Amino acid sequence: MALDRLIKNILEKKNPTVAGLDPKLDYIPDYIKEQAFQEHGCTLEGAAQALLTFNKGLIDALCDIVPAVKPQCAYYEMYGWQGMRALKDTITYAREKGMFVITDGKRNDIGSTMEAYAAAHLGEIQVAGERFAPFGGDALTVNGYLGTDGIAPLLKVCKEKDTGIFVLAKTSNPSSSELQNQEVQGGEPVYLVMGKMCEEWGKELPGKYGYSGVGAVVGATWPEQLAELRKELPHTFFLVPGYGAQGGGAKDVAGAFDEKGLGAVVNSSRALMCAYKKEGCRPEDYAMAARREAIRMRDDIAAAIASV
Amino acid sequence: MALDRLIKNILEKKNPTVAGLDPKLDYIPDYIKEQAFQEHGCTLEGAAQALLTFNKGLIDALCDIVPAVKPQCAYYEMYGWQGMRALKDTITYAREKGMFVITDGKRNDIGSTMEAYAAAHLGEIQVAGERFAPFGGDALTVNGYLGTDGIAPLLKVCKEKDTGIFVLAKTSNPSSSELQNQEVQGGEPVYLVMGKMCEEWGKELPGKYGYSGVGAVVGATWPEQLAELRKELPHTFFLVPGYGAQGGGAKDVAGAFDEKGLGAVVNSSRALMCAYKKEGCRPEDYAMAARREAIRMRDDIAAAIASV
């Protein structure tokens, strides 16, 4: 149930990290782009093909050591419906390789509209009796600004399809404080109000490791709030962006974990995708460079958790 | 600049309304679906084709009297990338017919990720020097929970491409109060904090009618807050959902308008799309039934504005 499949993957691989698949064209080695443009022209199809080839290489190189991937919808949507097809194909490929897929869409709406997003990303739809999983991820990031009306439709689908959600609580960016740190009457900041709603919503999706199917997004750039929220939200699993390129280190994320070393999955995107550039190795070795960086990150975070 | 093209359309058509294009399969007449399934099978392609045909009929029937359409992304995304292709084709068709297109995606993210959404929906992207407008709308609804880091990338694109945004402030649903009505220190509710940020962000996109390129979403179901926000946010144009099916009436939305009768555009989706069902007319007349309902709505709202 819930996020249990993710947690099982994390335990098996002894690795609480997720590989962000945010494939900007700039990150993709030229030889992949040239091949894609030769086949499809310098078009949206060509770009989408380059994204998919790049992703498949990363997935092949990471799937036995990294438990999950997190494709960021925006980087697919920016190549139109052709890019969205690459998103679907990426998700399918990663799941075939046993990875848990967190679709990072930050979707939000209400009622039957939110049901449509839930079906699109976590469930199935019917067309004249035929069933389809339009994108088919295992979890979806969502924005809870609209309240329970925007979350309840997801819970229903999550229960039926054994999928989960991550609700934005305290995001990694500097200006997240403008709204999220405003204190409401009683003195609680908005991010904690949102976190407590996650605990409440999560009651409908209990999990066997103690964490519900309603996780929260909390940035690695806010170590104090991470530790505060870990204490306040004992059943809420965290998705932690902001490690690496955005400035969060392993020590910063340690507070996101409980005494058993569970409770969070830490994302890295650019550092993995661009490891070959940083290493200065051959572009053809980009996937193995990502694997080396993934191992370094795994060990870095494991050491920080152990030392707490 | 900004939302001026929308306001110009509203003035020319003397009609401050927008037609929501949320084409659930249930809303679409059988003869359209049967034709689409015959050509493409009972598949996502078939569903997407039915959506597009239905939308084109509505756009043809409405384009000379209604200034804008608002396709809701979720109802396209739920049919996968095939549905997203129908979204793109719907937007292109509506713009060819002179309608202003508000893409209702409630997208949100930060930095270069938000730049990707901005390019996808309001701007252009480059593939090896070739330029493409992936979806090509005139405005996008967005969620401001992440603060300025999530909005600034949009402002840049809006300035370059003469497009605009609508930020969620007070949404139409009952549980919007859970977070949005929480009062922060100083006593202001979260929706007003968000509204004031819209005024601030809007300074970068001034418009010639006094309204900036940063609008706000405020539900017709909250007439008091609509009137309060109209007073507090003199440069922020409102997108008002919740009229009709969700319970808001013409009197309820009157407070969203200024003394010149400007300041808001009121959305109706289901009441237009399903007018043929309510009328009991032939399904083949669905578009003309939508036109009759659009005229009724226009006159209903005009009367309410005039009587204030």
Interface residues (C-beta under 8 A of the other chain):
Chain A: D22 K24 L25 K33 F37 C42 T43 L44 G46 A47 Q72 A74 Y75 E77 M78 Y79 G80 W81 Q82 G83 M84 R85 L87 K88 K106 R107 N108 D109 I110 G111 S112 T113 M114 A116 Y117 A119 A120 H121 I125 V127 A128 G129 E130 F132 P134 F135 N143 G144 Y145 L146 G147 T148 D149 G150 L168 T171 S172 N173 P174 S175 S176 S177 E178 L179 Q180 Q182 E183 V184 Q185 V190 V193 M194 M197
Chain B: D22 K24 L25 K33 F37 C42 T43 L44 G46 A47 Q72 A74 Y75 E77 M78 Y79 G80 W81 Q82 G83 M84 R85 L87 K88 K106 R107 N108 D109 I110 G111 S112 T113 M114 A116 Y117 A119 A120 H121 I125 V127 A128 G129 E130 F132 P134 F135 N143 G144 Y145 L146 G147 T148 D149 G150 L168 T171 S172 N173 P174 S175 S176 S177 E178 L179 Q180 Q182 E183 V184 Q185 V190 V193 M194 M197
